[in-house]
């Protein structure tokens, strides 16, 4: 079998394909789907135009884009005798184009306009293509960026109760959530769940199945007053097994939603937010909470999903259950976990309370799984084998690349807590790990390890800060005695800040009979061909703003601390920003997740 190259031989390529289609003089331009940042405003009442003008500055301050929808001939007199006109210019769409374009120069968040049922009116001869051409020329002559939108995505409004005709076309005609037909939703569409004025809880939603649009669908909470309260999904009862599930779905974005399981004595593990057998799904700006009878986000047989900007919490509990904040089960991997706040509490003594555990992921494509810019806080003083990242149980012939950078791990646990583990069996695929600019604080036990690995193809670790506040078992540990670092094909370990209470002594590296001092460790690494061998690393202590604090900013290095300006420039490997998005370097390139 041909060997998959190591990290340092691989290059990342991103290709962007743009297609511009010109029909006559009309520009048909791809428009992003309507979402919480885009509002479609229909001009159908006598005061709607003036109300829109008044609304635009507030929408601009809120970062909201506006599209204008005009009523077509088919929905105005004389064809529809009981309908209104779009006032004040009615069916004079040339004047509408001129005035909308002029308004868009004043307010750049006014980005598009459209005619309702455009294609139908064109087909019926109520409007002519030459007239539309003239309308577009008029608007483009004033503002070339203003788009005439020929195909509008759909917006669906669903709630706990049906209203009006129940079609889902508006809040006045909201669809009942339990009977909503998800197969009618297409790429670019948005589905709003009613949050009421102060929040609504949904606990009996059928799972969403076989929705695979070519472009993204957005599912979120309402953004209109009276409907923009918190939308929370919970399991129906202790036998359900999930609060919200996507099954064989792709290109779905869940944003601004809350998922909870606060039940006790569940019949089976609750996978609170459960994504199964899909791909390209996104969980953004969501809240996930477990009372102890459930794992937070579980991706089962998925690939290339994204979890970002979320808050994931395991509440303080003593329930004797497996409790993972996240778990990736099988599938090709390639997921991205970025910019999340993850907290795990509790006195559960059962092993494997993990922030993220993987089981059986991988592919012949060697996808890269990213864990970056996350703040991880574990307070589990009686928990055994509490892990940060546990990459394990790989499948023969399938490979992964793991990139871990700019994270803060604060881990106060009783016994055997490791921030990063890769457990691989010799000959089972090619597993590679890169670990950059992480800040790691370990406490409450002396059995912790910085890296615990076995049978890797590539290991690169640079610019990390490790503070073992109660001592350490080994800085660099082995998952099994046979997997010593000489078996790693490519090694580059350097510029790390490594400190343990009472001193590291002979605990730099170990498993079975391997025990090294810091100096002997460097000699050993050099002898086995490591490109870097901690030659520029240091074992002095560092000074944080507030060690054991619960915010990322608590782990800034104070001025004068070791670790300041002593890292190596990694801007050709990871983004040149810290966990808070501030540019690197501020002076020199610092160790850890934060620029001082």
C-alpha atoms as one frame of an Amber mdcrd trajectory, in Angstrom:
protein
   0.000   0.000   0.000   1.343   3.384  -0.913   2.203   5.466   2.102   0.335
   8.747   2.556   2.802  11.659   2.843   3.380  13.383   6.154   2.087  16.877
   6.964   5.216  18.639   5.807   4.773  17.192   2.316   1.146  18.219   1.998
  -0.141  21.511   0.665  -3.536  23.004   1.150  -5.202  24.374  -1.963  -8.339
  26.413  -2.030  -9.915  27.010  -5.412 -12.625  29.533  -6.070 -14.751  29.117
  -9.169 -16.826  32.073 -10.311 -19.315  31.845 -13.168 -20.799  34.995 -14.617
 -23.705  34.510 -17.021 -24.840  37.389 -19.192 -28.224  37.266 -20.897 -28.815
  40.325 -23.045 -27.771  43.166 -20.753 -29.092  41.552 -17.572 -26.576  40.421
 -14.957 -27.714  37.313 -13.137 -25.574  37.276  -9.975 -25.544  34.658  -7.219
 -27.119  36.104  -4.097 -26.509  34.582  -0.644 -29.520  32.993   1.053 -31.735
  35.132   3.203 -30.776  34.615   6.833 -30.730  36.456  10.111 -28.471  39.093
   8.505 -30.738  39.667   5.491 -34.289  40.981   5.704 -36.767  40.969   2.840
 -39.172  43.918   3.095 -42.314  43.992   0.992 -43.723  47.342  -0.123 -47.457
  46.634   0.031 -49.007  49.320   2.231 -49.357  53.087   1.803 -46.633  53.823
   4.400 -44.228  50.954   3.734 -41.813  53.015   1.618 -41.419  55.784   4.187
 -41.185  53.199   6.975 -38.422  51.455   5.065 -36.428  54.682   4.714 -36.691
  55.231   8.466 -35.683  51.620   9.190 -32.565  51.478   7.012 -30.135  53.356
   9.316 -31.031  51.133  12.290 -30.648  48.017  10.153 -27.251  49.239   8.986
 -26.087  49.728  12.565 -27.246  46.176  13.355 -25.316  44.755  10.381 -28.486
  43.748   8.561 -28.813  43.758   4.764 -32.136  44.719   3.181 -33.844  43.480
   0.041 -36.970  45.236  -1.281 -39.868  43.224  -2.723 -42.296  45.024  -5.040
 -45.797  43.842  -5.916 -46.134  42.732  -9.568 -49.074  43.320 -11.951 -50.623
  39.958 -11.011 -51.024  41.086  -7.391 -52.216  44.654  -7.950 -55.270  46.284
  -9.557 -56.797  45.880 -12.050 -55.842  42.178 -12.267 -56.325  41.737  -8.532
 -59.176  44.112  -7.631 -58.862  43.624  -3.872 -55.071  44.029  -3.725 -52.903
  47.048  -2.946 -50.216  48.718  -5.016 -46.610  49.206  -3.975 -46.808  52.899
  -3.192 -45.908  55.526  -4.249 -44.684  54.455  -7.743 -47.119  51.571  -8.201
 -46.318  49.718 -11.472 -43.770  52.256 -12.701 -40.797  49.982 -12.129 -38.390
  52.331 -13.907 -39.111  54.946 -11.225 -38.813  52.283  -8.531 -35.399  51.269
  -9.891 -34.199  54.872  -9.861 -35.401  55.653  -6.337 -34.190  52.379  -4.841
 -30.758  52.864  -6.442 -30.499  56.412  -5.088 -31.495  55.164  -1.633 -28.869
  52.407  -1.822 -26.172  55.063  -2.266 -27.204  56.524   1.097 -27.486  53.129
   2.796 -25.049  50.506   1.565 -26.963  47.767   3.402 -29.762  48.112   0.817
 -28.331  45.528  -1.555 -31.138  44.189  -3.728 -34.698  44.447  -5.021 -37.098
  42.040  -6.688 -40.574  41.621  -8.134 -42.783  39.068  -6.448 -43.674  36.149
  -8.753 -41.306  37.602 -11.324 -41.079  34.612 -13.664 -44.820  34.000 -13.585
 -45.568  37.607 -14.571 -42.978  37.395 -17.327 -44.482  34.160 -18.668 -48.023
  35.581 -18.598 -46.949  38.695 -20.531 -47.835  41.103 -17.711 -44.308  42.490
 -17.988 -41.877  42.294 -20.896 -38.202  41.382 -20.870 -37.255  44.612 -22.662
 -38.931  46.610 -19.868 -37.011  44.666 -17.214 -33.798  45.325 -19.181 -34.503
  49.064 -19.052 -35.283  48.877 -15.344 -31.943  47.214 -14.609 -30.030  49.665
 -16.776 -31.615  52.486 -14.777 -30.560  51.092 -11.396 -27.085  50.035 -12.576
 -26.424  53.503 -13.992 -26.791  54.826 -10.433 -25.323  51.973  -8.342 -23.612
  49.065 -10.079 -23.635  47.031  -6.865 -27.405  47.032  -6.477 -28.782  43.687
  -7.640 -32.080  42.861  -9.274 -32.879  39.450  -7.853 -34.641  37.179 -10.314
 -35.105  34.127  -8.088 -35.949  34.567  -4.429 -35.342  31.895  -1.837 -38.301
  30.917   0.279 -38.827  31.842   3.914 -40.834  29.542   6.170 -42.309  30.465
   9.544 -43.088  27.595  11.898 -44.231  27.505  15.498 -45.829  25.496  18.282
 -49.263  26.330  16.933 -50.574  26.904  13.429 -51.939  30.385  12.723 -54.089
  31.754   9.907 -54.059  29.403   6.944 -51.027  27.511   8.311 -49.051  27.828
   5.083 -45.855  28.989   6.810 -45.644  32.069   4.592 -45.605  34.528   7.521
 -46.014  34.680  11.275 -49.692  35.385  10.666 -49.870  32.069   8.752 -47.303
  30.017  10.678 -47.036  26.264  10.088 -47.276  23.757  12.961 -43.710  22.547
  13.576 -44.588  18.865  14.114 -46.155  18.495  10.654 -43.814  20.707   8.628
 -42.654  18.968   5.429 -38.889  19.497   5.385 -38.562  17.990   1.912 -40.171
  21.143   0.471 -37.243  23.287   1.635 -34.632  24.072  -1.022 -31.131  25.500
  -1.085 -31.053  29.177  -0.126 -34.256  28.905   1.927 -34.569  29.926   5.575
 -36.783  28.350   8.233 -37.635  30.492  11.254 -38.801  28.879  14.494 -41.100
  31.042  16.611 -39.407  32.069  19.870 -42.324  34.121  21.122 -41.556  37.281
  23.034 -39.720  35.561  25.919 -38.735  32.128  24.591 -40.432  28.865  23.553
 -39.439  25.224  24.088 -39.983  22.500  21.473 -39.879  18.931  22.782 -41.600
  16.758  20.212 -39.994  17.524  16.871 -39.615  14.616  14.427 -36.061  14.321
  13.159 -35.291  15.998   9.860 -34.418  13.416   7.206 -33.117  13.301   3.618
 -32.773  17.037   3.058 -29.782  17.466   0.743 -29.922  20.773  -1.142 -27.171
  21.917  -3.485 -26.704  25.084  -1.397 -27.186  25.904   2.261 -30.487  25.967
   4.148 -30.619  28.080   7.320 -32.657  27.018  10.362 -32.796  29.660  13.060
 -35.063  31.496  15.488 -37.357  34.315  14.466 -35.815  37.772  14.198 -39.006
  39.833  14.400 -40.279  41.379  17.636 -42.647  39.017  19.405 -41.023  35.994
  17.754 -37.320  36.441  18.549 -37.204  34.884  22.018 -34.919  31.930  22.756
 -35.840  28.766  20.836 -34.978  25.657  22.882 -35.163  22.015  21.804 -35.373
  19.293  24.462 -36.033  15.510  24.351 -39.695  14.548  24.560 -39.002  11.987
  27.306 -36.253   9.753  28.710 -36.546   7.279  25.809 -36.156   9.688  22.889
 -32.345   9.769  22.734 -31.963  13.253  21.249 -33.305  16.791  21.426 -32.752
  17.624  17.747 -31.592  15.348  14.932 -30.501  15.756  11.330 -30.517  12.365
   9.606 -28.943  11.959   6.147 -28.933  15.730   5.628 -26.356  18.039   4.079
 -25.803  21.783   3.708 -27.925  22.605   6.760 -26.940  25.519   8.995 -28.338
  25.618  12.535 -27.777  29.045  14.059 -28.986  30.981  17.099 -30.697  27.930
  18.651 -30.539  26.220  22.063 -30.443  22.451  22.660 -30.833  20.985  26.172
 -31.226  17.706  28.037 -31.857  18.200  31.756 -33.588  14.838  32.270 -32.441
  12.284  34.835 -32.388   8.477  34.609 -32.638   8.323  30.826 -33.087   4.879
  29.273 -30.243   5.486  26.825 -27.571   8.103  26.351 -29.109  11.291  25.008
 -27.183  12.715  22.078 -28.546  16.202  22.525 -27.731  17.585  19.084 -27.382
  14.561  16.820 -26.185  14.787  13.207 -26.131  11.462  11.401 -24.958  10.257
   7.972 -24.620  13.697   6.383 -22.008  16.257   5.403 -21.278  20.002   5.066
 -23.566  20.832   7.992 -22.893  23.842  10.237 -23.735  24.492  13.887 -23.142
  28.183  14.546 -23.787  30.431  17.540 -25.822  27.787  19.351 -26.100  26.813
  23.024 -25.910  23.152  24.037 -26.442  22.102  27.676 -26.474  18.721  29.420
 -27.509  18.096  32.993 -25.402  14.940  32.976 -27.664  12.481  31.164 -26.421
  13.330  27.731 -23.544  14.208  25.435 -23.617  17.602  23.747 -22.992  17.401
  19.988 -22.610  13.994  18.333 -21.638  13.613  14.677 -22.226  10.045  13.507
 -20.911   8.967  10.091 -20.655  12.607   9.026 -17.869  14.410   7.217 -16.643
  17.991   6.881 -19.116  19.544   9.323 -18.412  22.761  11.269 -19.128  23.645
  14.905 -18.351  27.294  15.635 -19.144  30.135  18.038 -21.113  27.814  20.327
 -21.399  27.456  24.103 -21.387  23.813  25.195 -21.890  23.003  28.884 -22.018
  19.837  30.971 -23.593  20.969  34.254 -22.322  19.956  37.680 -23.698  16.447
  38.320 -22.922  13.066  39.840 -24.719  10.933  37.255 -22.830   7.690  36.432
 -22.993   8.145  32.673 -20.611   8.812  29.822 -20.630  12.554  29.269 -18.807
  13.986  26.254 -19.158  17.591  25.219 -18.660  16.429  21.623 -18.168  13.084
  19.936 -17.347  12.212  16.331 -18.373   8.625  15.556 -17.115   7.115  12.308
 -17.405   8.960   9.017 -14.615  10.514   6.962 -13.754  13.283   9.460 -12.497
  16.622   8.210 -14.621  18.525  10.748 -13.853  22.034  12.021 -14.427  23.009
  15.673 -13.586  26.683  16.133 -14.295  29.653  18.435 -16.347  27.717  21.001
 -16.669  28.029  24.796 -16.805  24.536  26.312 -17.318  23.835  30.027 -17.453
  20.421  31.710 -18.355  20.135  35.394 -19.328  17.320  37.732 -18.119  14.686
  40.157 -18.867  11.699  37.926 -16.111   9.111  38.646 -16.693   7.126  35.433
 -13.748   7.429  32.986 -13.887   9.309  29.705 -15.589  12.582  30.364 -14.147
  14.034  27.187 -14.352  17.444  25.567 -14.079  15.739  22.165 -13.730  12.029
  21.500 -13.429  10.517  18.053 -14.188   6.885  17.247 -13.372   5.298  13.922
 -13.171   8.467  11.811 -10.929   8.696   8.761 -10.813   8.272   5.009  -8.524
   7.523   2.098  -8.640  11.289   1.391  -6.723  12.086   4.604  -9.027  14.977
   5.564  -7.852  17.516   8.120  -9.839  17.865  11.356  -9.327  21.261  13.025
  -9.763  22.224  16.691  -8.898  25.916  17.037  -9.590  29.070  19.073 -11.642
  27.200  21.678 -11.761  27.913  25.417 -12.051  24.636  27.349 -12.717  24.611
  31.104 -12.996  21.360  33.068 -13.803  21.245  36.761 -14.266  17.589  37.689
 -12.383  16.999  40.959 -13.446  13.343  41.292 -13.326  12.331  37.625 -10.918
   9.712  36.298  -9.460   9.893  32.771 -10.966  13.236  31.893  -9.600  14.164
  28.477  -9.514  17.235  26.313  -9.151  15.764  22.830  -9.220  11.975  22.548
  -8.557  10.910  18.955  -8.872   7.128  19.020 -10.081   3.797  17.601  -9.066
   4.366  14.000 -10.087   2.083  11.145  -7.542   0.112   9.139  -6.567   1.864
   5.905  -8.157   5.190   6.814  -6.151   8.299   7.689  -6.535  11.688   9.400
  -4.669  14.924   9.879  -5.363  16.724  13.167  -4.561  20.434  13.527  -4.894
  21.871  17.052  -4.049  25.545  17.607  -4.824  28.658  19.660  -6.845  26.780
  22.289  -6.914  27.278  26.042  -7.340  24.075  28.083  -7.977  24.583  31.813
  -8.312  21.115  33.374  -8.907  20.590  37.091  -9.564  16.857  37.408  -8.767
  14.080  39.840  -6.744  11.510  37.919  -5.205  10.788  34.507  -6.278  13.934
  32.693  -4.707  14.596  29.313  -5.443  17.589  27.087  -4.507  15.774  23.847
  -4.420  12.032  23.100  -3.929  10.184  19.832  -4.413   6.445  20.263  -3.479
   4.561  17.125  -2.465   0.977  16.479   0.647   0.250  14.452  -0.209  -0.227
  10.787  -3.712   1.250  11.045  -3.771   4.197   8.626  -1.608   7.306   8.799
  -2.493   9.634  11.675  -0.779  13.025  11.902  -0.941  15.637  14.669   0.097
  19.296  14.671  -0.196  21.257  17.932   0.531  25.006  17.909   0.172  27.949
  20.317  -2.060  26.271  22.881  -2.215  27.293  26.541  -2.697  24.318  28.863
  -3.211  24.487  32.647  -3.463  21.183  34.542  -4.366  20.827  38.219  -5.650
  18.699  41.102  -3.498  15.678  40.246   0.046  14.644  39.405  -0.910  12.016
  36.811  -1.444  14.356  33.857   0.420  14.415  30.538   0.702  17.125  27.875
   0.704  14.792  24.856  -0.180  11.108  25.101   0.282   9.473  21.733   0.869
   6.192  20.005   1.891   5.179  16.486   1.804   8.473  14.592   3.098   9.291
  11.145   3.775  12.966  11.985   4.042  14.989  15.210   4.734  18.727  15.233
   4.372  20.702  18.502   5.456  24.331  18.804   4.736  27.483  20.825   2.666
  25.667  23.454   2.507  26.610  27.141   1.997  23.783  29.636   1.521  24.569
  33.340   1.094  21.481  35.541   0.029  23.153  38.763  -0.025  19.954  40.851
   2.873  18.158  39.232   2.965  15.901  36.202   3.388  12.226  35.380   5.068
  12.858  32.026   5.190  15.861  29.720   5.298  13.584  26.689   3.574  10.262
  27.323   3.170   7.062  25.369  -0.175   5.397  24.799   1.514   2.037  24.930
   5.104   1.086  25.633   5.776  -0.066  22.085   4.852   3.297  20.522   7.968
   5.268  21.424   8.713   8.469  19.550  11.422   6.869  17.427   8.594   5.198
  15.486   7.168   8.583  14.389   8.188   9.202  10.777   8.429  12.981  11.052
   8.989  14.874  14.327   9.391  18.589  14.967   9.036  19.579  18.653  10.359
  22.965  19.780   9.718  26.434  21.268   7.437  25.067  23.997   7.102  26.410
  27.551   6.898  23.428  29.912   6.543  23.780  33.692   5.435  21.468  36.491
   5.114  22.157  40.198   8.102  20.687  42.019  10.049  20.552  38.770   9.890
  18.185  35.833  12.855  16.155  37.006  12.915  12.879  35.075   9.345  13.230
  33.835   9.882  14.696  30.378   9.107  11.486  28.538   7.911   8.154  29.719
   6.138   4.913  29.354   7.426   1.608  30.628  11.212   2.045  30.980  11.563
   5.470  29.339  12.323   8.338  31.745  14.231  11.468  30.806  15.361  14.752
  32.260  14.863  17.828  30.106  18.480  17.708  28.889  18.389  13.980  28.215
  15.073  14.374  26.398  16.587  16.889  23.995  19.524  14.590  23.376  17.156
  11.678  22.748  15.045  13.661  20.259  18.132  14.718  18.390  19.358  11.112
  18.275  16.116   9.882  16.656  16.152  12.527  13.928  13.658  15.102  15.198
  13.851  18.329  13.175  13.227  20.264  16.377  14.135  18.700  19.689  12.878
  21.248  22.233  16.215  22.990  21.724  14.509  26.393  22.107  11.997  25.276
  24.716  12.059  26.307  28.368  10.989  24.816  31.709  10.525  28.068  33.639
   7.148  29.084  35.061   4.947  31.699  33.402   2.736  34.411  34.874  -0.906
  34.691  33.770  -3.272  37.556  34.474  -5.537  35.221  36.494  -4.675  31.522
  36.568  -7.768  29.293  37.011 -10.023  32.054  35.723 -12.997  31.189  33.513
 -12.351  33.631  30.650  -9.841  33.508  27.842  -8.361  36.885  28.794  -7.357
  35.444  32.200  -4.620  33.520  30.405  -2.723  36.413  28.909   0.924  36.472
  29.876   1.769  39.507  31.984   4.561  41.795  30.860   7.929  40.348  31.700
   6.697  36.740  31.906   8.641  33.969  30.256   6.985  32.978  27.012   6.665
  36.571  25.794   8.410  37.137  22.451  10.020  33.680  22.621   7.870  31.743
  20.160   8.572  31.026  16.523   6.671  32.623  13.622   4.073  30.131  12.369
   2.201  32.452  10.005   2.914  30.098   7.091   1.054  27.309   8.928  -1.781
  28.848  10.989  -3.589  32.202  10.797  -1.491  35.054  12.206  -4.076  35.826
  14.906  -4.566  34.713  18.509  -7.623  33.089  20.102  -9.365  36.491  20.291
  -8.634  37.344  16.669  -5.880  39.871  17.411  -3.043  40.044  14.932   0.232
  38.269  15.602   2.880  39.244  16.331   2.490  42.015  18.902   6.214  42.674
  19.163   7.518  39.125  18.803   5.576  35.911  18.262   4.488  34.749  21.710
   3.915  31.280  23.067   0.421  30.230  24.052  -3.012  31.127  22.694  -2.949
  34.851  23.497  -0.899  37.842  22.568  -0.106  39.883  25.744
